């Protein structure tokens, strides 16, 4: 069973998903899957974004590819995900290797959409995800994404 962590009523995060997880994903009411993991990050065991997109389509679930590493994360990634969060009806599942990058992206996107960074960090903490060390990065990325959008 896939471990999907709800960050808010609309957004969940997970570690790497596989095509066989889409039964669970569909049952959870996910309408959109967002990949935050670059292809080829792992030598083995990582399905390509195209493979995940095909599995999503087979279950009537939309797919968006926003891959990044912590070294390549930009305000543009945050602005793109902020748009996804504000424009998507239904539940969104973002995934990466462990779920950490996707959680950080969610937090920065919430700040970009006008949420207070401390409230966002508290919400993540309530979900069992501690982002406090990334507070300066989340705040600066979120504010930069908002000012560029």
Backbone bond lengths (Angstrom), bond angles and torsions (degrees), N, CA, C in turn:
res aa  C-N    CA-C-N  psi(-1)  N-CA   C-N-CA  omega(-1)  CA-C   N-CA-C  phi
1 X - - - 1.449 - - 1.530 109.32 -
2 X 1.286 115.96 134.09 1.456 122.79 -178.76 1.527 110.19 -75.04
3 X 1.328 116.81 131.81 1.461 122.24 177.54 1.523 108.87 -89.18
4 X 1.335 116.00 103.06 1.459 122.22 177.39 1.527 107.19 -106.24
5 X 1.332 116.53 124.02 1.456 121.76 -177.11 1.524 109.18 -100.27
6 X 1.343 117.61 117.13 1.468 119.03 177.78 1.530 110.74 -75.44
7 X 1.336 116.08 123.74 1.454 121.43 176.65 1.525 111.21 -91.22
8 X 1.309 115.45 -31.48 1.459 122.66 175.12 1.525 106.99 -154.79
9 X 1.305 117.49 -173.56 1.461 120.45 -176.25 1.523 112.83 -67.71
10 X 1.312 116.47 -13.24 1.461 122.44 -172.06 1.531 113.10 -114.15
11 X 1.339 117.82 -26.04 1.460 121.56 -168.12 1.518 112.44 -126.06
12 X 1.331 115.41 133.59 1.459 122.45 175.36 1.517 108.19 -125.43
13 X 1.334 116.12 156.13 1.461 121.49 175.24 1.523 108.96 -127.19
14 X 1.327 114.15 156.83 1.462 120.22 179.23 1.519 108.90 -152.52
15 X 1.314 114.36 161.10 1.455 120.62 168.99 1.534 107.34 -72.82
16 X 1.316 116.35 -179.67 1.467 121.90 -178.79 1.524 112.18 -42.42
17 X 1.319 116.19 126.64 1.459 120.47 176.04 1.523 109.05 -99.27
18 X 1.319 114.85 162.18 1.462 121.72 179.84 1.521 108.40 -129.99
19 X 1.326 117.86 160.72 1.455 119.99 -178.81 1.532 113.53 -53.53
20 X 1.332 116.90 -35.49 1.469 119.20 -178.50 1.530 113.15 -71.43
21 X 1.330 118.04 -7.42 1.466 121.67 178.10 1.527 112.93 -83.38
22 X 1.323 117.83 -7.42 1.459 118.68 -171.81 1.524 114.60 -71.34
23 X 1.317 118.36 -17.94 1.468 119.34 171.19 1.521 109.87 -63.59
24 X 1.345 116.95 -48.41 1.470 121.95 177.40 1.528 111.25 -63.88
25 X 1.315 116.47 -41.19 1.460 121.06 -178.49 1.526 109.96 -63.08
26 X 1.323 116.59 -45.31 1.467 120.14 179.04 1.525 111.05 -64.61
27 X 1.331 117.53 -41.84 1.471 121.17 179.04 1.522 111.95 -62.10
28 X 1.332 117.49 -29.07 1.465 122.08 179.34 1.532 111.97 -78.42
29 X 1.310 116.93 -1.69 1.462 120.22 177.96 1.517 114.19 78.29
30 X 1.320 116.85 22.17 1.465 120.83 179.22 1.527 108.76 -70.69
31 X 1.335 115.66 130.93 1.462 121.08 179.48 1.541 111.80 -103.40
32 X 1.357 114.67 -22.29 1.448 119.98 -176.99 1.524 109.53 -144.85
33 X 1.335 116.21 134.39 1.461 122.77 174.26 1.521 107.45 -110.70
34 X 1.347 115.48 132.54 1.467 121.65 179.74 1.522 108.45 -118.04
35 X 1.337 115.94 120.11 1.460 121.66 177.22 1.521 109.34 -88.29
36 X 1.321 117.00 125.45 1.461 122.54 175.54 1.526 112.12 -112.03
37 X 1.317 116.98 13.57 1.464 121.30 -175.97 1.527 110.42 -113.01
38 X 1.342 117.68 122.90 1.462 119.46 177.04 1.528 111.16 -63.88
39 X 1.314 116.18 141.39 1.466 120.62 173.96 1.522 109.32 -58.01
40 X 1.335 115.77 143.07 1.450 121.27 175.67 1.513 114.88 78.96
41 X 1.316 117.53 10.41 1.468 119.74 179.20 1.530 110.81 -64.84
42 X 1.316 116.63 -35.60 1.466 122.06 176.48 1.526 108.34 -111.63
43 X 1.320 115.43 143.84 1.464 118.87 -179.64 1.515 112.34 -70.42
44 X 1.353 116.18 -31.35 1.466 120.22 -178.74 1.520 110.02 -138.92
45 X 1.332 115.31 150.06 1.453 121.09 171.34 1.515 115.90 83.24
46 X 1.319 118.41 3.89 1.458 120.99 179.44 1.523 109.51 -107.25
47 X 1.345 117.31 110.17 1.461 118.63 176.08 1.532 109.98 -66.17
48 X 1.305 116.58 147.08 1.466 120.19 178.11 1.527 110.24 -69.47
49 X 1.314 115.03 160.70 1.464 120.03 176.24 1.533 109.85 -59.59
50 X 1.327 117.17 -38.26 1.471 120.79 179.66 1.527 111.30 -63.17
51 X 1.317 117.47 -38.01 1.467 121.43 177.94 1.524 110.72 -65.32
52 X 1.338 116.59 -42.94 1.464 120.66 178.68 1.527 110.48 -67.55
53 X 1.330 116.53 -40.64 1.468 120.24 178.41 1.526 110.94 -60.66
54 X 1.319 116.81 -41.56 1.471 121.30 178.70 1.531 110.88 -64.04
55 X 1.321 117.36 -42.89 1.467 121.23 177.93 1.527 110.80 -64.24
56 X 1.329 116.60 -40.69 1.466 120.65 178.05 1.525 110.36 -61.20
57 X 1.326 116.24 -47.23 1.463 120.86 -179.43 1.521 111.05 -59.83
58 X 1.319 116.67 -36.85 1.461 120.94 178.75 1.523 113.44 -64.15
59 X 1.328 116.66 -17.78 1.470 121.50 177.88 1.527 112.08 -110.71
60 X 1.341 116.21 10.58 1.458 120.18 179.18 1.519 113.64 70.81
61 X 1.331 116.72 27.70 1.452 122.26 -178.65 1.528 108.45 -110.41
62 X 1.328 116.53 132.53 1.460 121.00 179.11 1.534 109.71 -72.06
63 X 1.325 115.76 160.56 1.461 122.01 -177.50 1.525 109.20 -140.85
64 X 1.334 116.01 136.81 1.461 121.65 174.03 1.527 107.56 -132.06
65 X 1.316 115.38 139.61 1.455 121.38 -179.23 1.534 108.93 -106.45
66 X 1.340 117.13 111.89 1.466 123.45 174.71 1.529 107.16 -128.11
67 X 1.331 117.90 68.67 1.467 120.22 -176.94 1.526 111.92 -78.30
68 X 1.329 115.60 143.73 1.457 120.97 175.48 1.524 109.07 -162.01
69 X 1.318 115.12 161.76 1.466 121.91 168.75 1.522 105.95 -113.42
70 X 1.306 117.17 172.27 1.458 118.92 178.23 1.533 110.69 -66.15
71 X 1.314 117.64 -20.75 1.467 121.28 177.14 1.521 112.82 -84.81
72 X 1.325 117.48 -16.09 1.468 119.95 -177.55 1.522 113.13 -114.67
73 X 1.326 118.34 0.32 1.468 122.12 -179.48 1.518 110.17 -64.50
74 X 1.345 116.15 129.35 1.464 122.06 -177.82 1.528 110.38 -128.77
75 X 1.331 116.44 165.31 1.462 119.16 172.99 1.540 112.67 -58.77
76 X 1.318 116.64 -27.54 1.472 119.51 178.09 1.525 111.44 -65.50
77 X 1.344 117.28 -40.02 1.472 120.08 174.89 1.527 109.42 -60.03
78 X 1.324 115.45 -44.94 1.467 120.47 -178.72 1.521 110.29 -63.07
79 X 1.328 117.37 -45.49 1.463 120.60 179.71 1.532 111.09 -62.23
80 X 1.324 116.50 -39.42 1.469 119.57 178.62 1.525 110.51 -63.14
81 X 1.331 117.32 -45.34 1.462 120.36 -179.89 1.527 111.17 -69.90
82 X 1.333 117.69 -35.22 1.466 120.84 176.08 1.525 109.81 -60.19
83 X 1.329 116.55 -40.65 1.465 120.60 176.28 1.513 111.84 -64.20
84 X 1.321 116.11 -42.05 1.472 120.35 177.24 1.527 110.13 -58.09
85 X 1.329 116.38 -46.39 1.464 119.96 -177.83 1.518 112.34 -64.94
86 X 1.320 117.05 -37.04 1.459 118.74 -177.18 1.523 113.08 -83.43
87 X 1.324 117.60 -19.65 1.462 120.59 -175.11 1.523 114.86 -104.51
88 X 1.322 118.35 -14.08 1.461 120.85 -175.12 1.520 110.82 -90.27
89 X 1.329 115.14 126.19 1.463 120.16 171.82 1.519 107.35 -85.49
90 X 1.302 116.56 128.58 1.454 120.36 178.97 1.509 111.46 101.95
91 X 1.317 114.06 -174.88 1.458 121.31 -173.27 1.526 112.07 -84.42
92 X 1.336 114.24 143.33 1.465 122.98 -178.90 1.524 108.16 -117.81
93 X 1.323 116.57 133.00 1.460 122.24 173.87 1.513 108.28 -114.72
94 X 1.345 116.53 118.11 1.465 121.70 174.84 1.522 108.00 -105.45
95 X 1.332 115.98 141.02 1.466 118.95 179.83 1.518 111.11 -138.98
96 X 1.334 113.54 156.53 1.461 123.05 173.93 1.526 106.30 -149.95
97 X 1.315 119.32 -156.28 1.470 120.31 -178.87 1.517 111.37 -62.72
98 X 1.329 116.66 -49.07 1.466 120.45 -176.18 1.528 114.48 -119.10
99 X 1.314 117.24 -13.73 1.463 122.58 -173.95 1.518 112.51 101.06
100 X 1.324 117.64 -13.23 1.469 121.49 -176.87 1.527 112.46 -67.64
101 X 1.322 117.37 -48.53 1.476 120.06 179.61 1.520 110.87 -61.14
102 X 1.338 115.55 -41.41 1.463 119.27 179.72 1.524 110.97 -64.23
103 X 1.331 117.03 -36.64 1.469 121.07 177.82 1.523 110.69 -65.53
104 X 1.323 116.26 -43.48 1.456 120.65 178.71 1.525 110.28 -63.84
105 X 1.309 117.72 -42.54 1.469 121.75 178.42 1.522 110.33 -61.75
106 X 1.336 117.38 -42.98 1.466 121.79 177.19 1.525 109.93 -58.01
107 X 1.328 116.92 -46.88 1.461 120.69 -177.55 1.528 110.74 -61.96
108 X 1.324 117.32 -46.38 1.462 120.55 179.39 1.527 111.14 -64.64
109 X 1.323 116.91 -37.83 1.471 120.71 178.14 1.524 111.29 -65.55
110 X 1.316 116.91 -38.32 1.472 120.32 176.91 1.527 110.10 -63.59
111 X 1.332 117.44 -40.93 1.467 121.10 176.43 1.536 109.17 -63.44
112 X 1.329 116.92 -43.32 1.468 120.58 178.11 1.525 111.41 -59.72
113 X 1.324 116.61 -32.84 1.467 121.38 179.57 1.527 112.43 -86.13
114 X 1.344 116.85 8.55 1.455 120.25 171.87 1.514 116.85 104.70
115 X 1.316 118.65 0.34 1.466 120.87 179.85 1.529 110.16 -76.26
116 X 1.309 115.95 150.04 1.459 122.01 175.50 1.524 109.34 -72.66
117 X 1.329 116.76 133.07 1.456 121.01 -175.83 1.529 111.52 -60.07
118 X 1.326 117.96 -38.81 1.469 119.66 179.96 1.525 111.61 -66.26
119 X 1.328 116.94 -37.74 1.466 120.50 177.13 1.524 110.80 -66.05
120 X 1.322 116.52 -38.74 1.471 121.35 179.07 1.529 110.14 -65.95
121 X 1.323 116.71 -43.75 1.469 119.97 178.48 1.523 111.00 -63.45
122 X 1.328 117.33 -38.40 1.469 120.75 177.41 1.521 110.65 -65.40
123 X 1.323 116.78 -39.88 1.466 120.76 178.52 1.529 110.34 -63.87
124 X 1.322 117.30 -42.52 1.467 120.61 177.08 1.522 110.18 -62.96
125 X 1.319 116.55 -42.31 1.472 120.97 178.76 1.525 110.52 -60.08
126 X 1.333 116.37 -40.90 1.472 120.68 177.47 1.524 111.35 -61.27
127 X 1.331 116.65 -28.39 1.467 121.40 178.50 1.527 111.48 -85.92
128 X 1.339 116.76 -0.99 1.456 120.69 179.41 1.517 114.27 90.79
129 X 1.336 117.02 15.30 1.459 121.28 -178.52 1.524 108.75 -117.73
130 X 1.317 115.98 119.27 1.456 121.61 -178.30 1.529 109.49 -95.44
131 X 1.327 115.39 108.76 1.460 121.47 179.58 1.527 112.11 -109.65
132 X 1.323 117.50 12.38 1.466 119.98 -172.61 1.535 112.90 -60.64
133 X 1.315 118.40 -35.28 1.463 119.53 179.17 1.522 112.18 -68.24
134 X 1.312 116.82 -22.53 1.460 121.30 -179.81 1.532 112.04 -94.24
135 X 1.339 117.43 7.55 1.465 120.45 -176.12 1.528 113.43 -51.34
136 X 1.357 119.42 -50.29 1.475 118.78 -179.08 1.532 112.44 -59.50
137 X 1.322 116.87 -40.96 1.464 120.84 179.34 1.524 110.84 -65.77
138 X 1.317 117.02 -46.25 1.468 121.61 179.62 1.523 110.30 -59.39
139 X 1.320 116.36 -46.98 1.458 121.33 -178.66 1.527 111.16 -63.14
140 X 1.334 117.10 -47.64 1.468 119.57 -177.02 1.525 111.46 -68.41
141 X 1.328 118.06 -41.88 1.466 120.21 178.04 1.529 111.63 -64.39
142 X 1.338 115.56 -43.14 1.457 119.44 179.81 1.520 112.27 -62.72
143 X 1.325 116.56 -43.88 1.470 120.57 179.94 1.525 110.85 -68.50
144 X 1.329 117.48 -39.54 1.475 120.39 177.84 1.517 111.08 -65.06
145 X 1.323 116.58 -39.88 1.468 120.44 178.70 1.528 110.43 -65.02
146 X 1.326 116.70 -40.20 1.471 120.68 -179.90 1.522 110.87 -66.62
147 X 1.316 117.93 -39.50 1.459 120.22 -177.30 1.531 111.86 -75.66
148 X 1.335 116.50 -25.27 1.464 120.16 177.69 1.518 112.64 -85.39
149 X 1.334 115.64 -18.87 1.467 119.44 -175.92 1.454 110.16 -89.09
